[in-house]
Amino acid sequence: MGLLSDPYRRRALSRLILRLNTPLCIISFLVGLGWFLGLAFHPFTLRAYMSENAMGSTMVEEQFVYGERALSYAREFAGHKKKAGGMPVAWLEKTMWNLGLEVYKQSFSRTLPFPDELRERYMVKGTNVYGILRAPRAASTESLVLSVPCSQGQQNNQAVGLMLALASYFRGQIYWAKDIIFLVNEHDLVGMEAWLEAYHNVNVTDIQSSGMLGRAGAIQAAVSLELSSDVITSFDVAVEGLNGQLPNLDLVNLFYAFCQKSNLLCTIQGKLQRSDWDSLPAYLHSLQTLLLMVLKQGSGRPQGDHGLFLRYHIEAVTVRGINSFRQYKYDMGAVGKTLEGMFRKLNNLLERLHQSYFFYLLPSLSRFVSIGVYMPAFGFLILILVLKISCWQGLGFGGTEGLSRCDVDPADQSCDGGPVAAEEPRPSLLPLVPPLLICHATGLALYFLPILGQHMATQHFPVSESEAVVLTVIAIYVAGLALPHNTHRVLTGGGSDRGWMMLKLLSLLYLAIQLGCIALINFSLGFLLAVTMVPVAAAVQPTGPKALQAVLLVLVTPAATLLFCIFLYHELLEYPVSVLEGWQRFLQAIAEGLLDHHLYGSIVFPFVALFVYPCWLLLWNVLFWK
């Protein structure tokens, strides 16, 4: 405390930070990056454990024996789906009714903002069918959900059959204290979003749907099942939800515990955990798994139907059955017992899952990294911006000579209390207004014009609506580099060195606030942007080699970061793509980002368009300040 209260010592500390500013920034970046890479090291992770007492033991006797019945249901469902050319609504209603469930259906429709060429749809119309098993031992105040998406072709037929077999088995048990909803949703996430909005009587995405005729209690947890073969070799669990939300860790631990009990192989990110944790290949394997989760979470896209439940504070996961080349196969009976055990444990809950972590990273299913362990990695990256801001504030904008020597040559005596340039009058903020207005106007154009101008683009150019939207995004994005940002020169004193110093200080503050806010919502997105943008943002200035700085600044733009992440993602999947395939996936990612925002409320595209990109343009303006 004496160091901070004594003005002489505080001044000496400030001079020390100014003198060592660049080395401290480099050390901070290396420590932050090294800290993140160390998160996959086994001794630095925590062993997964169950925090909820009601789910602390797997000592329940699973008695599901309807494996053959599940296959029979699956074959019937496949036949009727092929005959109907889509989801066999009438057959599902009749089958669920015969099982003793309360059966309801919900029709919905949604016009997409532009055609989805990947799934070949524009006007989406469908029907969700769900049956409610009322709890015999309690009022309908709480419920659980088992959902299955009705996919095209032969996908997910076995999942529907297993769900119906589980409904038949659950109907004969008397220990249920919560209602169980068996849901078959059409058109993947669109149908799930329509059902959730109708169930909670809200409309946040402009989906038109019929009213909900039957409801159960408040949904406590949900499991989405995806299964497309009669036997499986492993289970893969998906946890990443909309905008990077994650389910309570206890739900993931529950899935892992019952897989262990049933001797089922279980994976996350398609990676099977290694036993030789103290070896270098095991560390690299864990790092691959961790990076895959970071990339998926940073995209903000839900990795399954469960991702939309999280918005409504409903803990949910997606479980996928994988049939690979492995020798050991598991039939429907083993899969059904695992799901039965999970639902029986969830049935014991006395309150919502809340005791375990909501913010975590998973290098494997048996180990996790909590928010208190991974957040310092992000903190060290933000510390670079804090050090730069403190350096510039400490200089007090004392002229060009004082700043350029401290920023370029920290050993200069002017940073240690030596002679500095004469103090200039306090600069005006007026020169900052044109760059700020132009940069944010470009961000607004990037957000609004691609959707609003798609019809005009198709009338004047030989492109489809989807291509017009993506190409408009790219055109506006690139045009931002060539806009006349230097309109500050028409103002008195606008072209002085004080002007770019103030603009850079404002840009660093703006970037630090943006990254700090998004990291609290989606750590992975904040970290990916910080590890690329922060070093270059701290170093950029109109003096020095402009060509090199311009190249570095272009390489850390959000679009370049997205392209790099696409190539890295496929490398981690051990499925590398060519440059042309990577570019096509880049264009596809832009279109999907827009659709995710308009269909489900993803915040990644508006965050990048309205905040990150204008901030990057401000740094571009600093570089070419005249």
N, C-alpha and C positions, 0 to 999 in steps of 0.2 A: 504493500500500500504506500510505503514511503517513496518508492520509485515513481508512482503515478501522481502523488500529491506534491512532491518537490518539483517546482517548475524547471530548475536547472537540470535535474536528472531526467525529467520528461523530455526536455529539449535535447539532451544527449542521446536518449533512446531514439528520438525522432531522426536525429542525424545519422545514427547507426543504421536504422531501417532504410533511410534514403541511400546511404552509401552501399548497402548490401542488397538493394531491392531486386536487381536482376538475378543474382545467385539464389536469393530466397525464393523467388518465383520458380526457378528451375528445379530447386530441391522440392518445393511444394508439389509441383507437377509429377515428379518422379515418385515421390512418396505416395501421392494419391493413386497413381496408376499401379504401383507395386502393391499397395494395400488391396486394391480391387483384385489383382491377379492372385493374391494370397488367400482370398476368400474360399477358393476351391481346395486349399490345403487342409487335409483331414484334421489335424490338431486345432485349427482355427474355427472349425464348425462345431455345432452343438448336436448332440444325439436327439433324434426325434422322440418325443414322449407325449402321452395323453394327459392333457390338463383337466379335462372335464371328468369329474368323478363318475357321472352316470354312464360314461363310455370307457371306463378305465380297464375293463376286462373283456376278453372275447369268449368267456366261458358260457356260451349259449350253444345249445344242441340244434344244429341245422338239420332239418328233415325233408328238405325239398327233393322229391323223387320224380318230378314231372318232366324230365329231360326229353323223353320221346314225345310227350304231348307238345312240348315247345316246338320240336321239329315239325310235327304234324300241323300245328297252327301256322308255322312259317310257310309251309308248302301251300296251304290253303290261301294264305294272304297273298303269296306271290302269284298264284293263279288268278285270283280275283283282281289284283292290281293290273295284271297284264290285260285282262278282259276289259276292265273299265278304262284303261289308258291313263290311269292316275291312281290316287288313293281311293280304295273301295269303301266309301263312307257307309253305305247301307250294310255291307257285310260286317264292318267293325261295330256298328251300333247293335246289330243283331247278336253278334258273338259276345260283346260285353254285357248285353242285357241277359243273355242266357247264363252268364257267370254270376249273376246276382248283383251287378253294379248299377248305380244310378248313371244313366248314359245321357250325355248332352253333346251337341255339336255347335260350332261357332264358325260362321262364314266371315271372310274378310277380303278386302281388296286394297291394293296400293298401286298407285302410278308412280313409277320411278322418275327421278329428276331428269335422267337420260337413260337410254337403253343399256342394259347390262349385257355386253357382248360375250362375256365369259360364260354366263349361264343362259344366254339367249332369252332374255325376258325384258319386258317393258311394263305391260299391264299385268300385275300379279293378282290372281284370284285363287282362293283356296278355301279349304275347310279343315278345322281342327276338331278332332273327336276325343272326348275324354270321359272316363268313367270314375265314379267316386265310390270307394269302399268306406262306408260309415263305421266309425269306431264303436264296437258293442259295449265298451266299458267306460265311455266318457262322452260328454257333449261335444258337438262339432266346433270346438274352439281352436284346435291346432290341426295341422295336416302336414303330410309329406308328399313329394311328387316324384314319380318315376316317369320320365319322358323319353320318347323315341321319335326321332325325325323320320318322316316318310320320304326316302330319297328316290331318285329316278333309277330305272333299271332294276337290277337285282340287289342293289345296296340296301342293307339294313332290314331285309326280310326276316332274318333270324332274330334280330333284336325285337321286332314286333311279336314274333312267336313266343319268345322267352318272356316278354312282358305279360302276354295273355296267360301263359302258364303260371307265372307268379301270382297274377290276380286270382286265378282259380285256386291256387294253394292258400293264399292269404285269406281268401273268403271263408275257408274252413277253420281258421284259428280264432280264438276268443280273447287273446291277450293284447289286442291292439288298443292303445289309448289315444291314438291320433288317426284322423281320417287319412286315407291314402288315395291320391289322385293318379290315375293311369292315363297318360296323355300321349296321343299320336298327333304330331303337328306337321303340317304340310308346308313346303317351300322354306325349309330350314329356319334361318333366323327371322325371316319376315313373319312366318306363322307363329313362332314363339313370342316375338314382340307383340303381335296382335293379341295373343292369348293373355299375356301378362298385363297388358294395358287394360283389357276388358275385365280381367279378374280383379284388378285393383281400382277399376272405375276411373282411369285417367286416360288422357290422350296427349302424348308428348311428341309423337312422330307423324301425325296426320294420317294414320292408318284408319280406313273405314271398316268397321266390323259390326256384326250384330251383337245385341246385348247378351250378357252372360246370364243364362237361365238357371244355372245351378252352381253353387259355391260350397266349398268346404271351409275349414277354419283357416286361421292365419298360417301361411306356409312357413315351416321352420327350416326345412332343408330340402334339397332336390338332387337327384342323380339323373343325368342324361346318358342313355345307353346307345352305343353304336356297335353293331355286330353283324357281320356279313358272311359268316361261314359256320358250318355245323360244328366244327371243333376249332379250338384256339390253342396257340402255344404260349401266349402271354397277354397280359392286360396293360394297356397304357393309359395313364391318367393325364388329363389336361386341366390346368388350373387357371390359366390367364383369361381374364374377363375383359369386358368393355372398359376402355380407358386405363388399362393396367390394373384393374381391381383384382384382388385375390380372395379366395374363400378362407374361412378360418382354418388354421393349420390342423386343428383337431379332426376335421373332416378328411383331410388328406391322410393323416395318421391312422384314421379308422379304416380307410381303404387298404392301406399298407398292412395293417395288423391282420385283417381277414385274409388277404392274399397270402401272408406268411402262414396263417393257420391252415389254409387249404392247400399249401404247397404250390400255389400258382405263381408263376413268374410275373413280376410286375415291373414296369419301366416308367420313366418320365422322360419326355422329349425323345422317346424311342430308344433310350440308352439304358442298358441293364447295368446295375451296380456291380463294381468289381470288388473282390474280397481282399486283394493285395493293396490295401490303401496306402501303405508306406513306400510304394514304388513310384518312379517317375511316370510310367504309362498310366497308373491309376490317377495320379494328379492331373495329367493331361485329359484323361477321360472325364473327370469331374469338372474340369475347366470348360470342356466342350459342352457338357450339360448345362452348366451355369450360363455360358454365353448364349446358348439357344434360348434359354428362358428370358434372358435380358432382351434379346432381339424381338422375341414374340411379345413380351410385355411392353416394350417400347413402341411397338407398332400401334398399340391401342385397340387392336382388333380382337374380338372374342374368339377364342380358339375352340368353340363348341357352343351348343345351345345353353350350357350352364352360364356362359358369360353375361347373359342378359338378366338372369335372376339376381346377380350381385347388386345391380342398381337398386333393387327393392329390398336390400338388406336380407336377402335369402342366401344362405350358404349353399353352394352347389358345385359339383364337379362333373366333368364328362369322362366316361369310362369307355374305352375302345378295345374291342377284342381283336387281337392280331394273330393271323395264321401264317407263320413263316416257315423256314426250312428246319426249325429245331425239331429234335427227335420226339420230345414228350408232348403229347396232345391232351387237351382237357375237353370233356364233352359239356353238353348243356347242363347236366346235373351239377357238375362242379361249379360252373359259372353261376347257376341259380342259387346254390348254397352260399356263395360269397355275397351275393346281393341280399339274400334273406338275412344273413347275419348283420349286414350293415343296417338294414331297415329295422331289425329288432333292437339294435343298439340305439338308433335314432329315436325309436319309439319310447325309450326310457328317459329321454331328455325332459327335465323339469323346466328349463328355460332355454332361450336361444344360445347358440354357441358363442361364447364371448371370452372365455378364460385364456385361450391360446392366442397366438400371433395372427394379425391380419396383414402385416408387412414383413416379408421374408423373401429369401432366395433359396432355391433348392439345387445344390450340386448333386444330390441323390435323394431317394425317398427316405433313407434312414438318417440323413443329416440335413441340417438347415442352417441358414445364416440369418440372424435376426436383424432388425432395423438398427439396433444399437451397435452392431458390428460393421455393417456395410455403409452406414451413413458417413463415417469419417473419411472414406475414400472420396465421396462427393465434396465433403467439407474442405479437404486439402485443395481441390480444384477451384472452389470458390475463393479460397484464401488468396489465390493469385490475383483475382480482381480486387480484393480488399487491399492487398499490398500496393497494387498500382494506384488505386484511388487514394490511399493514404499518402503515397509518394507525391502525387500531384497536388493534393490539398496542402501537404507540408510545404511545398514550394510556393504556394499561394499565387500561382500563375505569375511568377516573378520574371517574365520576359522569356524570349526565345532562347537566349544563351543559357540561362539557369536551367531550364527544363531539358534542352537537348543534351547538354553535357551530363546531367544526372541520368537521363534515360539511356544514353548511349555508352557513357563512360562513368560508371558508378564510383570509380576511384578518384574522380576529379575533386579538387579541394573545395569547389563551390558547393558540393553536397555535404561538406563537413564544416559548415559555418564560415567558409571562405568568402571572398568577394563575389557578389552576384550583381546582375544588371539592376539598374535603377528601377524602382517600383513604378509601374505604369498606373494610370487611373483605372478604377474598377471598370471592367469591360461591360459592354451592353449585351443583353440577351437577344436583342433583335436579330443579329445575324444567324441565330440558330433556328429562327421560325421557318424560313423557307425549306431548309433540309428536312426538318421534322414533318412539315406539312406534305412535302412531296413524297417522302419515304412512306408515310402512313397512308397517303392517298394511293400509292402503288399497292400497298397491302390490301386496301379495301377493293381495289380493282381485281386483284388476284383472287379474292374471296367471292366477289359477286359476279363479275363479268363472264366467267366460263359457263355458268348455268344460264344466265340471262341472254347471252349472245349466241347460243348454240344454233338456233334456227336461222339467224342471219348468216352465220358462217356456212351452214349447209346450202344456203341459197346461192352463195357466191363462190364456193369452193367445192370440188368433188370429194367430199368427205362425209362420213356418217356423223350422227349426233355425238356418239361416244368419242370418236376421233376428234371432232371439233372441240369438245370440252377439254380433252387432254392437251391438244395442240395449243389451245388458247391459254391454258395454264403455263405451258412452257414459253410461249411467246411473251406473255406479260412478265414472267419471271426473268427472262433474258433482257427484255427491254428496260427493266429497272436498272441495269448496269449502265445504260446509255442515256438515262434521263439527265437533264441539265441541273444537277444538284448544286452547281456553283453559282446559283442565282444570288447567293449572299454577297457577291462581289459588287452588286449595284448599290449596296448599302454602305453608308459611311463607316469605315473601319471594319467592314465585313470580311475583308481578305487578310486581316492581320493574323499574326501567330496566336494571339490570345483566343481568336475564334475557334481554331481547330483544337486547341487545348481544352476549351470548355466543351466542345462537341464530343471529344473523346471521353472526357470525364462523365458526361451525361450518358454516352453509349455504354460505358463500363457499369455505371449504376443501373441502367436499364437492363442490361444483360444479367447482372447479378440477381436482380429482383425476379426476372422471368425464370431463370433456372432454379432459384430457391423455391419459388411457388410451385413449379411443375414437379420438382423432385418430391414434394410432399404428397402429391397425388399419384405420380408415376415416376418412381425413382429411375427406372431403366431409361426412359425417354430423357429425363434431365441429365443423367450421367453421359449418355451417348452424345448429347449436344454439348455438354461441358467439356468432355475430353477432346472434342474436335475444335470447338470455337474459342474456348478460353485462351489457349496459348497464343493464337494468332491475334485475337482481339487485344491482348495485353501488349503485343509487340508492334502493332501497326501504327504508323505515323507518316506524315508526308515527306519526311527526310529519309535519307538512306536509299537503298536499291528499290525503286518503285516496282520494277518488273517482277522481282522475286516476291515482294510482298503481295502484289496483285495475284500472282499464281497461287500463293499459299491461301489467300483470302477466298479465291474461287474454289480451291480444293476443300475448304471447310464450310462452304455454303450448305444449307440443309438439303438441297437436291443432291449434291455430291455425296453427302453423308448417307442419304437413302440408297444411292447406287452402290456405295461401298458396302453397306449392310446387306444388300441383296446378294452380292458375291460372297461375303463372309458367311451368310446363313447357309448357302448351298455348299460351301466348303466344309462347314461344320457337320452338315448332313451327309458328307462324303458323297455328294452328288454335284460336282462342279459343273458350271454352265459356261458356254462360250460368251464372247462379248456381245454377239447379236442376241442370244437368248437372254442375257442379262439386261440388255436395253429393252427388250420386249416386256420382261417382267417389271422393269422400272416404270414403263408406261402403264402397265396393268396395275401396279401399286398406286399410282396417282389416281386412276379411275376408281379403284376400290376405296381409297381414302376419302374421296368425295362422296361415294355412295354410303360408306359407313357413317359419315357425318349426317347426311340427310335422312337416312333410314333409321339409324339407331342412336344418334346423338353423340358420336365420337368427337372428342375435342381436339384430336391431333391436327387435323387439317386447319381449322380456324386458328389454333394456337400458332402454328407455323406461319400461316398467311398474314395474320393480323399483328403478331408480336415478334416472332423470331426473324422473319424476313425483313421487316422494316428496321430492326436493330442491326441486322447485317448490312443493310444499305447505308445506315449511318456510319458504320465502320468503313465502308467503301467510300463514302463521302470524305471521311477523315483522310484517307490515303491520297485522294486527288484534290485536296484542298489547295487553293491558290490564293 
